[in-house]
Amino acid sequence: MSILVVAAAGIIALVEQSKAQPNPIIMIGAIGVFMYGMYKLMKKIPSKNEDNDDTEI
């Protein structure tokens, strides 16, 4: 999933939210695509604590 698709879904959700009568189907779809894209992006970034040993107290 492209970063552009994730950004577009976030922008669509924000624009739809600003309307007087937002369409809930569009809101749910845009937020769902945005959250899924962010999940895939965060899986690629390593954790800061990944290399630490648990034996340290």
C-alpha positions, 0 to 999 in steps of 0.5 A, spaced: 500 500 500 502 506 497 504 512 502 500 516 497 494 512 498 494 512 506 495 520 505 489 521 501 485 516 505 486 521 511 485 527 507 478 524 505 476 523 512 478 530 514 474 533 509 468 529 510 468 530 517 468 538 516 461 537 512 455 539 515 452 532 514 458 527 513 457 520 510 458 515 515 460 510 510 465 514 507 468 516 514 469 509 516 472 507 509 477 512 509 479 511 516 479 504 515 484 504 509 488 510 513 489 505 519 491 499 515 496 503 511 499 506 518 499 499 521 503 496 515 508 502 515 509 501 523 511 494 522 517 496 517 520 500 523 524 497 528 522 497 535 527 501 539 527 496 545 528 490 540 536 489 541 535 490 549 536 484 553 531 482 558 537 480 563 538 487 565 535 489 572 
